[in-house]
């Protein structure tokens, strides 16, 4: 569905169909007319995210490397490309270093979360 014109492509599929057949049909009927979309909105269906994307990028001869905040696989390469340097380290916060009570509380919570994460990583 195009966001501006609200024009959509409705393509018939015989049941049962797989992510591979959906991706092939998408490339054949939509990509050939409009090129690859700049964005796709999804309901985060597990089948679509895993199989459809893999197949669509395979058809485009592109290697798909996915990463997330939980399973970071990009090795901070994005920061190096975008900013030209490694991201800055988080600086330890000393108690009472600010006069803003809300900020003071948020920084304490951040330090507690970081300490907990480091402890869990050490145990893993």
C-alpha positions as CSV (number, residue, x, y, z in Angstrom):
1,X,0.0,0.0,0.0
2,X,1.5,3.3,-1.0
3,X,1.2,5.8,1.8
4,X,0.7,8.8,-0.5
5,X,-1.7,7.5,-3.1
6,X,-3.2,4.6,-1.0
7,X,-2.6,2.4,-4.1
8,X,-2.1,-1.2,-3.3
9,X,-1.2,-4.4,-5.0
10,X,-3.5,-7.4,-4.3
11,X,-2.0,-10.5,-5.7
12,X,-3.7,-14.0,-5.7
13,X,-2.0,-16.9,-4.0
14,X,-3.0,-20.5,-3.9
15,X,-3.1,-22.1,-0.5
16,X,-0.8,-23.5,0.9
17,X,1.9,-20.9,0.2
18,X,5.2,-20.3,1.8
19,X,7.3,-17.2,2.5
20,X,9.4,-18.1,-0.6
21,X,6.4,-18.0,-2.9
22,X,5.2,-14.7,-1.3
23,X,8.7,-13.2,-1.8
24,X,8.9,-14.4,-5.4
25,X,5.5,-13.0,-6.2
26,X,6.3,-9.7,-4.4
27,X,9.6,-9.3,-6.4
28,X,7.9,-10.4,-9.7
29,X,4.8,-8.1,-9.4
30,X,5.7,-5.2,-7.1
31,X,9.5,-4.7,-7.2
32,X,9.6,-5.0,-11.0
33,X,7.2,-2.0,-11.2
34,X,8.4,0.2,-8.4
35,X,11.9,-1.1,-7.4
36,X,12.5,-2.2,-3.8
37,X,10.5,-0.2,-1.3
38,X,12.3,2.3,0.9
39,X,10.3,1.0,3.9
40,X,7.8,-1.8,4.7
41,X,5.5,-1.7,7.6
42,X,4.9,-5.1,9.2
43,X,2.9,-6.5,12.1
44,X,6.2,-8.2,13.1
45,X,4.9,-11.7,12.3
46,X,7.6,-14.2,12.9
47,X,7.2,-15.9,9.6
48,X,7.4,-12.7,7.7
49,X,10.4,-11.4,9.6
50,X,12.4,-14.6,9.2
51,X,11.5,-16.4,6.0
52,X,10.1,-13.6,3.8
53,X,13.0,-11.2,4.4
54,X,15.6,-13.9,3.9
55,X,14.0,-15.0,0.6
56,X,13.4,-11.5,-0.7
57,X,17.0,-10.4,-0.1
58,X,18.3,-13.7,-1.5
59,X,16.3,-12.9,-4.7
60,X,18.0,-9.5,-4.8
61,X,21.4,-11.2,-4.3
62,X,21.9,-9.3,-1.0
63,X,23.2,-10.8,2.2
64,X,20.9,-9.9,5.1
65,X,22.6,-9.4,8.4
66,X,20.0,-8.6,11.0
67,X,20.8,-7.3,14.5
68,X,18.9,-6.1,17.4
69,X,19.6,-4.4,20.7
70,X,19.4,-7.7,22.5
71,X,21.6,-9.7,20.0
72,X,24.0,-7.1,18.8
73,X,25.8,-8.5,15.8
74,X,26.9,-5.3,14.1
75,X,29.9,-4.9,16.4
76,X,29.4,-1.1,16.6
77,X,30.0,-0.7,12.9
78,X,27.1,1.6,12.6
79,X,28.6,4.1,15.0
80,X,31.9,3.9,13.2
81,X,30.3,4.6,9.8
82,X,27.8,7.3,11.0
83,X,30.0,9.1,13.5
84,X,33.5,8.1,12.4
85,X,34.5,7.0,15.9
86,X,33.6,4.5,18.6
87,X,30.6,5.6,20.8
88,X,31.6,7.4,24.0
89,X,31.8,5.3,27.2
90,X,29.1,5.8,29.9
91,X,30.6,7.9,32.7
92,X,30.0,6.8,36.3
93,X,27.6,9.0,38.1
94,X,28.5,10.1,41.7
95,X,25.6,10.5,44.1
96,X,24.4,14.1,44.4
97,X,26.4,15.4,41.4
98,X,23.4,17.3,40.1
99,X,20.8,19.6,41.6
100,X,18.0,18.2,39.5
101,X,16.3,15.5,41.6
102,X,14.6,13.7,38.6
103,X,17.9,13.6,36.7
104,X,19.7,12.4,39.9
105,X,17.2,9.5,40.3
106,X,17.4,8.5,36.6
107,X,21.2,8.5,36.7
108,X,21.2,6.3,39.8
109,X,18.8,3.9,38.1
110,X,21.0,3.8,35.0
111,X,24.1,3.0,37.1
112,X,22.2,0.3,38.9
113,X,21.0,-1.3,35.6
114,X,24.5,-1.2,34.2
115,X,26.0,-2.8,37.3
116,X,23.3,-5.5,37.2
117,X,24.0,-6.2,33.5
118,X,27.7,-6.4,34.0
119,X,27.1,-8.9,36.9
120,X,24.9,-11.0,34.7
121,X,27.4,-11.0,31.8
122,X,30.2,-12.0,34.2
123,X,28.1,-15.0,35.4
124,X,27.2,-16.1,31.8
